Amino acid sequence: MSKQQNGDTTGLRPEADFAEAMKELQRGERTAAALEGHLDSLEKKIEELLAQAEKADQEMKAQPGESSDNVTEKESKNAS
């Protein structure tokens, strides 16, 4: 059996094979760059959400007395 019949065309057109490999490599690099851009965007959004969550958590920890004080004041007024 010849190499062509086996599907092994290596060596028959090395320049064309090399050019095709370079095209595939460039396409892969473009895809990788696009994915990296999307990942950077996602990372930024995640960091923003984490910052918001941390801020909200700190605000809740700083103000728990106020909400319980309001309930206590209302209960005192209702009891009077």
Beta strands, then each sheet from edge to edge (+ up, - down):
end
